[in-house]
């Protein structure tokens, strides 16, 4: 095999990344219904069923100590996105939302 045969063009690489992102989005749509919480940090997005967020201070610094159990990680480059336990420390904002599942909503009165 010639060296020139293994080099991907910028267009091929972009198409590959686009396909990977689309695949990840489809996986997200398939699994979001089995999780209770969505957690977003400055580096990652997680779905999980149990989460604990603690605000920590050290000297004049404030940071967030986040622990998640039974989680799914939005990350293109992970070989497996399901994790039993995740622990994150961050100095940036954290968004924590309870996921509203349509099938769990109470029907309106008639």
N, C-alpha and C positions, 0 to 999 in steps of 0.2 A: 504494500500500500504506500502510495506516495504521500509525503507530508501535506501537500496541497489538498489532498482528498479528505483529511480529517479536520480542517479548519472550517468553522461555521462562519457564514456571512453574518453581518449585523442584522440583516433581515431575518435569517433563519433563527438567530438567537432571540430576537424580538417576538417572533411567532411562537417559539418554544415557551417563553415566559408568559405570553398571553394565554396559551393553552393551559399552562400550569395554574395561572390565576383563575381561569374559568373552572378548572377541575376543583380547585380549593373552594370556590364559591358554591359549586354544586354540592360538595361535601358538607359545607356549612348549612345549606338549606336542608340537607338530609338529617343532620344531627341536632339542629337548634331546638327541636321539639322535645328532646330528652333532658334538657338542662333548665335550671331554675334561674341562674344569674348570668349576666354579661358583665365582664370586668375589662376595662380598657386602661392601659398604662401608656407611658410615652413610647414604649418599645413594642408592646404586643397587645393582642386582643384575645380574651379567653372566654369560654363558656364553662360554667361549673355548676355543681349542685350544692356545694357548701363553700362559704367564703368567710374569712375573718380579716378585717382591716384594723390595724392598730396604728395610732399616730404616736411616733417616737420623737423624743428630743434629745439632742446631745450637744452640749454647749449652746450655741445660738442657732444650731441647725435643727430643722424639723424634717422628718422623713416618714414614709408610710411603709409599714411592714404588712404585707399581704400574704395570706396563706389560703390556698384553694385545694379542695379535694374533689376527685372525680371530675377531671377537667379535660377540655379540648382546647388546643392552642392554634390560633390562626397564624401559620408560619409556612411559607412555601418550601423552605429548605429542610424541614424536619422529616425524617423518614416515617415517623409515626406521630400523630397529633394528639392521641389520647394519652393522658398521664393520670396516674393515681393521686399524685400530690405535686403541687407547685408552690414555691416560696419565692416571693419577689420583694426586693427592697428598692424604693425609688424616692427621689427628692422632688419629683414632678407630680402634677395632678393625677388623681385616680378617679375614674368614673365607674360607679357600681350601680347596676340597674337590675331590678327583678324583671324577668321576661314575662310578658303577658301572653298567655296561650289562649287562643280564641275558644278552644273547646272547654276551657275552665271558667269562662265568663258566664255570669248569671244572665239568663234570658230576660228581656224586658217584659214588663207586665202588658197584657193585652187590653 
